Amino acid sequence: MNLLRLNPRTEKQLNWLRELYSSDTNSAPPFFNLDFWQPPSNIGALVDLTVSPIDAPAFFGELRHRELDYLVIADNLEEFRINYF
């Protein structure tokens, strides 16, 4: 699993993240397997989530397409947990 931190800077970006968060098991297209740790709340409020390795390339592409700032905190969550906690 990849752990990401997103920074929505526009209402459009925030609304897209809210749609992903509120969709039933993220079933709204595009289909991504996401687990929100910090849900979207406001513009400029950081959003933490995990994305499966299978979905990561497409999700990163979608983030770039939407010009949504993001940081990869860990590209292997299990390894990160072992090394830092």
PyMOL commands that set and color helices and strands:
alter all, ss='L'
color gray80, all
select helices_A, chain A and resi 11-22+24-26+56-65+77-84
alter helices_A, ss='H'
color red, helices_A
select strands_A, chain A and resi 2-7+34-38+47-51+69-74
alter strands_A, ss='S'
color yellow, strands_A
deselect
rebuild
show_as cartoon
